Amino acid sequence: MKRALVLLLVVLAAVCAFAWQRRTRQRLLVSARELTLPADGALHRAIAVRLSRGGRIDAGAIATAGLSASVLPEGDAQIAAAVEVRSPVNPGTQRLVLRYRAHSVSVTVHFAADSSDRFGDGTPDFLRLHTAADRAAFRAWFTALADTAAALPPERLPREIDDCAALLRWCYRGALHAHDEAWQATMPMDAPPPLASVAQYAYPLTPLGANLFRVRPGAYVAGDAANGSFAQFADARTLWQRNTFFVTRDVRAARPGDLLFYRQLEQDSPYHSMILTGPAHNWAVYDTGPIGSGRTATPGEVRRVALEDLMHHPDARWRPVPGNSNFLGVYRWNVLREDVR
């Protein structure tokens, strides 16, 4: 009896040891150890992961390193998981490391230059902000910078802001910048707002470099980043035609960060723009441009006016209403353009 009990205990120990050994020997199997993805700043479900000995896989127990990636369960049985990788916007090769318990596996990912332009509007897809969080971050910074410019005394306003287009360019670049201490040191604000930054990329670290604005017609094609299709400067007409898209003529359907464009043909500079700010896009910020002409001309100023007052402007040419032929409509930056499915 005693020998039988000892034998049973030995057998149970062996079984437990075998089960433990089997469990600890579980290794990750990946669908590819090397792959190529477009450098478009988008999320890609790129890799499938399983356990070498089968069974349910705990996606939350798989850690990632080396790339911006997340592991998601796949299928009701959860015997596999998918690895979602966020591509950078600049081409190159990086290594993704997946760790599960004591085991790790690496995947080499090549990011190829991407010239996609799914809307054919001249803006490359790598520049478009693919997530709702990044689009919200852009709007928040863009409008905060516009309101900041309107609140600054003239002597503190950046010298580059000398007309309405310059105001748009300054706010646009600032919204896409890395909001670090080096950037803050160049800004005229006492303290930056506590806002999240765009995560997809940081200006000017994209294939376009500092040449952020489209200045030539046509869809984006390979080579446009270096052939003069983009520049650091763009006037109001170019911003309107090449860098934004029409949304509506009804300002009630606008969103904060949208733009109002006008064409006043009787003026020397016929194209003008305004930025809608405020939680309910109930303010319009704009730069007047130089006031007067010749020797009597004075520098312009950045103004902030209630949208309701603008709707009833004494000069009907400036009212953002459908019946005003000088009002071109509400426009939105191409980088905020979303697929409509």
VOTOR-617816 format. One record per residue (C-alpha): residue number from 1; x, y, z. Coordinates in steps of 0.1 Angstrom, whole numbers, plus 5000, padded with zeros to 4 digits. Example, Ala and Ser with C-alpha at 12.3 -4.5 7.8 and 13.67 -1.06 7.14 Angstrom:
@num 1, px 5123, py 4955, pz 5078
@num 2, px 5137, py 4989, pz 5071
END
This chain:
@num 1, px 5000, py 5000, pz 5000
@num 2, px 5028, py 5023, pz 5010
@num 3, px 5047, py 5015, pz 4978
@num 4, px 5016, py 5021, pz 4957
@num 5, px 5011, py 5055, pz 4973
@num 6, px 5047, py 5064, pz 4966
@num 7, px 5044, py 5053, pz 4930
@num 8, px 5012, py 5074, pz 4926
@num 9, px 5029, py 5104, pz 4940
@num 10, px 5058, py 5099, pz 4916
@num 11, px 5034, py 5096, pz 4887
@num 12, px 5015, py 5128, pz 4897
@num 13, px 5048, py 5147, pz 4901
@num 14, px 5059, py 5136, pz 4867
@num 15, px 5025, py 5146, pz 4852
@num 16, px 5027, py 5180, pz 4869
@num 17, px 5063, py 5185, pz 4858
@num 18, px 5054, py 5176, pz 4822
@num 19, px 5024, py 5200, pz 4822
@num 20, px 5045, py 5228, pz 4837
@num 21, px 5073, py 5221, pz 4812
@num 22, px 5048, py 5221, pz 4784
@num 23, px 5034, py 5254, pz 4796
@num 24, px 5068, py 5270, pz 4800
@num 25, px 5079, py 5258, pz 4766
@num 26, px 5051, py 5278, pz 4748
@num 27, px 5067, py 5300, pz 4723
@num 28, px 5053, py 5327, pz 4700
@num 29, px 5048, py 5319, pz 4664
@num 30, px 5045, py 5350, pz 4641
@num 31, px 5032, py 5350, pz 4606
@num 32, px 5062, py 5368, pz 4593
@num 33, px 5097, py 5376, pz 4606
@num 34, px 5102, py 5403, pz 4579
@num 35, px 5077, py 5425, pz 4561
@num 36, px 5073, py 5458, pz 4543
@num 37, px 5046, py 5484, pz 4551
@num 38, px 5040, py 5519, pz 4536
@num 39, px 5054, py 5548, pz 4555
@num 40, px 5020, py 5565, pz 4557
@num 41, px 5015, py 5571, pz 4594
@num 42, px 4985, py 5548, pz 4595
@num 43, px 4977, py 5517, pz 4616
@num 44, px 4982, py 5484, pz 4599
@num 45, px 4972, py 5449, pz 4612
@num 46, px 5005, py 5434, pz 4600
@num 47, px 5013, py 5403, pz 4620
@num 48, px 4994, py 5373, pz 4633
@num 49, px 5006, py 5356, pz 4665
@num 50, px 4999, py 5321, pz 4679
@num 51, px 5014, py 5298, pz 4706
@num 52, px 5037, py 5271, pz 4694
@num 53, px 5017, py 5244, pz 4714
@num 54, px 4983, py 5259, pz 4707
@num 55, px 4957, py 5270, pz 4732
@num 56, px 4942, py 5304, pz 4740
@num 57, px 4966, py 5333, pz 4738
@num 58, px 4965, py 5362, pz 4763
@num 59, px 4970, py 5392, pz 4740
@num 60, px 4975, py 5414, pz 4771
@num 61, px 5004, py 5393, pz 4782
@num 62, px 5024, py 5401, pz 4750
@num 63, px 5046, py 5431, pz 4754
@num 64, px 5059, py 5451, pz 4724
@num 65, px 5091, py 5471, pz 4720
@num 66, px 5109, py 5490, pz 4693
@num 67, px 5078, py 5502, pz 4674
@num 68, px 5045, py 5518, pz 4682
@num 69, px 5023, py 5486, pz 4682
@num 70, px 4995, py 5469, pz 4701
@num 71, px 4984, py 5433, pz 4703
@num 72, px 4947, py 5426, pz 4699
@num 73, px 4928, py 5393, pz 4704
@num 74, px 4914, py 5378, pz 4672
@num 75, px 4885, py 5355, pz 4668
@num 76, px 4861, py 5341, pz 4694
@num 77, px 4884, py 5312, pz 4704
@num 78, px 4912, py 5337, pz 4709
@num 79, px 4938, py 5311, pz 4698
@num 80, px 4955, py 5339, pz 4678
@num 81, px 4962, py 5376, pz 4682
@num 82, px 4969, py 5404, pz 4657
@num 83, px 4997, py 5429, pz 4660
@num 84, px 4987, py 5464, pz 4649
@num 85, px 5016, py 5486, pz 4639
@num 86, px 5016, py 5523, pz 4634
@num 87, px 5038, py 5532, pz 4605
@num 88, px 5061, py 5563, pz 4607
@num 89, px 5058, py 5588, pz 4579
@num 90, px 5095, py 5586, pz 4570
@num 91, px 5109, py 5556, pz 4552
@num 92, px 5134, py 5533, pz 4570
@num 93, px 5138, py 5499, pz 4587
@num 94, px 5129, py 5492, pz 4623
@num 95, px 5127, py 5461, pz 4645
@num 96, px 5096, py 5451, pz 4665
@num 97, px 5102, py 5429, pz 4695
@num 98, px 5073, py 5408, pz 4709
@num 99, px 5078, py 5393, pz 4744
@num 100, px 5056, py 5365, pz 4760
@num 101, px 5067, py 5353, pz 4794
@num 102, px 5104, py 5343, pz 4790
@num 103, px 5103, py 5341, pz 4752
@num 104, px 5108, py 5369, pz 4727
@num 105, px 5107, py 5371, pz 4689
@num 106, px 5118, py 5400, pz 4667
@num 107, px 5103, py 5411, pz 4634
@num 108, px 5121, py 5433, pz 4609
@num 109, px 5098, py 5459, pz 4594
@num 110, px 5107, py 5479, pz 4563
@num 111, px 5088, py 5511, pz 4558
@num 112, px 5087, py 5521, pz 4522
@num 113, px 5081, py 5556, pz 4508
@num 114, px 5045, py 5562, pz 4501
@num 115, px 5030, py 5585, pz 4475
@num 116, px 4993, py 5577, pz 4481
@num 117, px 4968, py 5605, pz 4478
@num 118, px 4934, py 5589, pz 4481
@num 119, px 4915, py 5621, pz 4476
@num 120, px 4936, py 5634, pz 4447
@num 121, px 4938, py 5668, pz 4463
@num 122, px 4976, py 5671, pz 4463
@num 123, px 4981, py 5663, pz 4500
@num 124, px 4999, py 5630, pz 4506
@num 125, px 4982, py 5605, pz 4529
@num 126, px 5012, py 5604, pz 4552
@num 127, px 5004, py 5641, pz 4561
@num 128, px 4967, py 5635, pz 4568
@num 129, px 4959, py 5629, pz 4604
@num 130, px 4945, py 5593, pz 4606
@num 131, px 4930, py 5592, pz 4641
@num 132, px 4902, py 5612, pz 4657
@num 133, px 4926, py 5619, pz 4686
@num 134, px 4952, py 5635, pz 4663
@num 135, px 4926, py 5655, pz 4645
@num 136, px 4912, py 5668, pz 4678
@num 137, px 4947, py 5677, pz 4689
@num 138, px 4954, py 5697, pz 4657
@num 139, px 4921, py 5716, pz 4661
@num 140, px 4928, py 5724, pz 4697
@num 141, px 4963, py 5737, pz 4690
@num 142, px 4953, py 5755, pz 4658
@num 143, px 4925, py 5775, pz 4675
@num 144, px 4945, py 5781, pz 4707
@num 145, px 4973, py 5797, pz 4687
@num 146, px 4948, py 5818, pz 4668
@num 147, px 4932, py 5830, pz 4700
@num 148, px 4967, py 5836, pz 4715
@num 149, px 4977, py 5858, pz 4685
@num 150, px 4945, py 5878, pz 4689
@num 151, px 4952, py 5884, pz 4726
@num 152, px 4988, py 5895, pz 4721
@num 153, px 4998, py 5932, pz 4722
@num 154, px 5012, py 5943, pz 4688
@num 155, px 5048, py 5944, pz 4701
@num 156, px 5047, py 5907, pz 4711
@num 157, px 5030, py 5894, pz 4679
@num 158, px 5055, py 5873, pz 4658
@num 159, px 5068, py 5896, pz 4630
@num 160, px 5060, py 5870, pz 4603
@num 161, px 5022, py 5876, pz 4609
@num 162, px 5016, py 5905, pz 4586
@num 163, px 4983, py 5894, pz 4568
@num 164, px 4956, py 5868, pz 4571
@num 165, px 4975, py 5840, pz 4552
@num 166, px 5006, py 5845, pz 4575
@num 167, px 4983, py 5840, pz 4605
@num 168, px 4970, py 5807, pz 4590
@num 169, px 5005, py 5795, pz 4582
@num 170, px 5018, py 5804, pz 4618
@num 171, px 4989, py 5786, pz 4635
@num 172, px 4991, py 5756, pz 4612
@num 173, px 5028, py 5750, pz 4616
@num 174, px 5025, py 5755, pz 4654
@num 175, px 4996, py 5730, pz 4656
@num 176, px 5018, py 5703, pz 4640
@num 177, px 5050, py 5711, pz 4659
@num 178, px 5065, py 5691, pz 4688
@num 179, px 5054, py 5712, pz 4717
@num 180, px 5086, py 5708, pz 4737
@num 181, px 5107, py 5732, pz 4756
@num 182, px 5127, py 5743, pz 4726
@num 183, px 5095, py 5752, pz 4707
@num 184, px 5080, py 5769, pz 4737
@num 185, px 5111, py 5791, pz 4740
@num 186, px 5103, py 5806, pz 4705
@num 187, px 5067, py 5813, pz 4713
@num 188, px 5053, py 5846, pz 4725
@num 189, px 5030, py 5830, pz 4751
@num 190, px 5038, py 5830, pz 4788
@num 191, px 5027, py 5794, pz 4793
@num 192, px 5016, py 5769, pz 4767
@num 193, px 4981, py 5754, pz 4770
@num 194, px 4979, py 5719, pz 4785
@num 195, px 4969, py 5703, pz 4753
@num 196, px 4979, py 5669, pz 4738
@num 197, px 5001, py 5671, pz 4707
@num 198, px 4996, py 5653, pz 4674
@num 199, px 5012, py 5619, pz 4677
@num 200, px 5015, py 5608, pz 4640
@num 201, px 5044, py 5631, pz 4633
@num 202, px 5059, py 5664, pz 4644
@num 203, px 5067, py 5692, pz 4620
@num 204, px 5091, py 5694, pz 4603
@num 205, px 5101, py 5657, pz 4606
@num 206, px 5082, py 5645, pz 4575
@num 207, px 5093, py 5638, pz 4539
@num 208, px 5082, py 5674, pz 4532
@num 209, px 5106, py 5689, pz 4558
@num 210, px 5098, py 5726, pz 4563
@num 211, px 5079, py 5729, pz 4530
@num 212, px 5045, py 5722, pz 4544
@num 213, px 5021, py 5739, pz 4520
@num 214, px 5010, py 5726, pz 4486
@num 215, px 5017, py 5753, pz 4459
@num 216, px 5012, py 5735, pz 4426
@num 217, px 4980, py 5719, pz 4412
@num 218, px 4975, py 5682, pz 4408
@num 219, px 4974, py 5650, pz 4429
@num 220, px 5004, py 5641, pz 4450
@num 221, px 5029, py 5618, pz 4431
@num 222, px 5063, py 5604, pz 4439
@num 223, px 5089, py 5632, pz 4437
@num 224, px 5065, py 5660, pz 4448
@num 225, px 5083, py 5664, pz 4481
@num 226, px 5115, py 5676, pz 4463
@num 227, px 5103, py 5692, pz 4430
@num 228, px 5089, py 5725, pz 4442
@num 229, px 5053, py 5713, pz 4447
@num 230, px 5055, py 5723, pz 4483
@num 231, px 5069, py 5754, pz 4499
@num 232, px 5071, py 5772, pz 4533
@num 233, px 5051, py 5802, pz 4519
@num 234, px 5016, py 5801, pz 4505
@num 235, px 4993, py 5831, pz 4500
@num 236, px 4956, py 5831, pz 4509
@num 237, px 4945, py 5820, pz 4474
@num 238, px 4970, py 5791, pz 4474
@num 239, px 4960, py 5780, pz 4509
@num 240, px 4923, py 5780, pz 4498
@num 241, px 4929, py 5762, pz 4465
@num 242, px 4956, py 5737, pz 4473
@num 243, px 4955, py 5730, pz 4510
@num 244, px 4919, py 5730, pz 4520
@num 245, px 4886, py 5715, pz 4508
@num 246, px 4851, py 5729, pz 4507
@num 247, px 4827, py 5720, pz 4536
@num 248, px 4796, py 5742, pz 4534
@num 249, px 4783, py 5777, pz 4530
@num 250, px 4763, py 5774, pz 4562
@num 251, px 4786, py 5784, pz 4591
@num 252, px 4763, py 5766, pz 4615
@num 253, px 4777, py 5733, pz 4601
@num 254, px 4813, py 5744, pz 4607
@num 255, px 4836, py 5731, pz 4634
@num 256, px 4863, py 5749, pz 4655
@num 257, px 4894, py 5752, pz 4634
@num 258, px 4875, py 5755, pz 4601
@num 259, px 4883, py 5785, pz 4578
@num 260, px 4862, py 5812, pz 4562
@num 261, px 4874, py 5824, pz 4528
@num 262, px 4864, py 5855, pz 4509
@num 263, px 4871, py 5870, pz 4475
@num 264, px 4869, py 5908, pz 4474
@num 265, px 4878, py 5916, pz 4438
@num 266, px 4877, py 5954, pz 4444
@num 267, px 4907, py 5951, pz 4467
@num 268, px 4945, py 5949, pz 4459
@num 269, px 4947, py 5916, pz 4478
@num 270, px 4913, py 5900, pz 4469
@num 271, px 4916, py 5868, pz 4489
@num 272, px 4910, py 5868, pz 4527
@num 273, px 4906, py 5842, pz 4554
@num 274, px 4894, py 5838, pz 4590
@num 275, px 4898, py 5811, pz 4616
@num 276, px 4868, py 5798, pz 4635
@num 277, px 4876, py 5794, pz 4672
@num 278, px 4857, py 5788, pz 4705
@num 279, px 4840, py 5757, pz 4717
@num 280, px 4810, py 5763, pz 4695
@num 281, px 4831, py 5779, pz 4666
@num 282, px 4814, py 5812, pz 4678
@num 283, px 4844, py 5834, pz 4672
@num 284, px 4864, py 5844, pz 4641
@num 285, px 4900, py 5854, pz 4643
@num 286, px 4917, py 5872, pz 4614
@num 287, px 4945, py 5895, pz 4605
@num 288, px 4935, py 5928, pz 4588
@num 289, px 4967, py 5930, pz 4568
@num 290, px 4983, py 5965, pz 4563
@num 291, px 4958, py 5992, pz 4568
@num 292, px 4959, py 6020, pz 4542
@num 293, px 4984, py 6023, pz 4513
@num 294, px 5016, py 6041, pz 4504
@num 295, px 5033, py 6063, pz 4530
@num 296, px 5001, py 6063, pz 4552
@num 297, px 4999, py 6025, pz 4555
@num 298, px 5001, py 6011, pz 4590
@num 299, px 5007, py 5975, pz 4601
@num 300, px 4976, py 5955, pz 4604
@num 301, px 4964, py 5938, pz 4635
@num 302, px 4949, py 5904, pz 4646
@num 303, px 4913, py 5907, pz 4656
@num 304, px 4888, py 5884, pz 4672
@num 305, px 4851, py 5890, pz 4665
@num 306, px 4820, py 5872, pz 4676
@num 307, px 4806, py 5852, pz 4647
@num 308, px 4772, py 5866, pz 4654
@num 309, px 4785, py 5901, pz 4650
@num 310, px 4802, py 5891, pz 4618
@num 311, px 4770, py 5877, pz 4604
@num 312, px 4755, py 5912, pz 4608
@num 313, px 4786, py 5931, pz 4597
@num 314, px 4778, py 5967, pz 4585
@num 315, px 4795, py 5959, pz 4552
@num 316, px 4775, py 5930, pz 4537
@num 317, px 4806, py 5918, pz 4517
@num 318, px 4820, py 5904, pz 4550
@num 319, px 4790, py 5885, pz 4561
@num 320, px 4795, py 5847, pz 4560
@num 321, px 4761, py 5839, pz 4546
@num 322, px 4750, py 5819, pz 4516
@num 323, px 4736, py 5850, pz 4499
@num 324, px 4769, py 5868, pz 4499
@num 325, px 4787, py 5862, pz 4466
@num 326, px 4820, py 5874, pz 4481
@num 327, px 4819, py 5847, pz 4507
@num 328, px 4835, py 5815, pz 4493
@num 329, px 4824, py 5793, pz 4521
@num 330, px 4836, py 5772, pz 4550
@num 331, px 4868, py 5752, pz 4543
@num 332, px 4888, py 5726, pz 4562
@num 333, px 4925, py 5717, pz 4560
@num 334, px 4932, py 5687, pz 4538
@num 335, px 4951, py 5670, pz 4567
@num 336, px 4917, py 5667, pz 4585
@num 337, px 4900, py 5651, pz 4555
@num 338, px 4883, py 5618, pz 4564
@num 339, px 4869, py 5589, pz 4544
@num 340, px 4831, py 5589, pz 4541
@num 341, px 4819, py 5553, pz 4540
END
